């Protein structure tokens, strides 16, 4: 049903998404994988940007896919989140991240009139933690792409990120900073995540 909000729950954490006509936003479990080999055509969105036998960080079939769509965010109030809706707080130790095929193509080739990255451009995502009272607990920044000082780095392999600086959280959100570069496709962006590791409840 178009516009229906769907929630997937695992280990007490909710991953919510909505498909609204041609728009999609939120969090979903995916198994797609492909490589952007040229700048032609519409980039595949819900795919991890790698070339391996299995899609996940540890050779698993599936991974988490987080999508921000400006239209969905405004009309349906759905953004990429990991949310403990029972009000509990958990400490997240680490997670693996990777660019989606869509972002990989945007960085390399751009899309229609929007160019890809050029010298001096870089793109980061800030992961923010929020406690059950709505207070920010901490943040961690990850680098998706870096074309500064002659580099042409694009995160193209699963990369482990320490998330202990977030502290105990009830909710985790993702915010992109393009540092001036214009995201193609109306400002929508995505990132893949896997092996999200929580501290055992008895240890907290």
Buried (B, 14 or more C-beta within 10 A) or exposed (E): EEEEBBEBEEEEBBBBBBBBEEBBBBBBBBBBBBBBEEBEEEBBBBBBBBEEEBBBBEEEEEBBBBBBBBBBBEBBEBBBBBBBEEEBBBBBBBBBBBBBBBBBBBBBBBBEEBBBBEEEBBBBBEBBBBBBEEEEBBBBEBBBBBBBEEEEBBBBEBBEBEBEEBBBBBBBBBBBEBEEBEBBBEBBBBBBBBBBEBEEEEEE
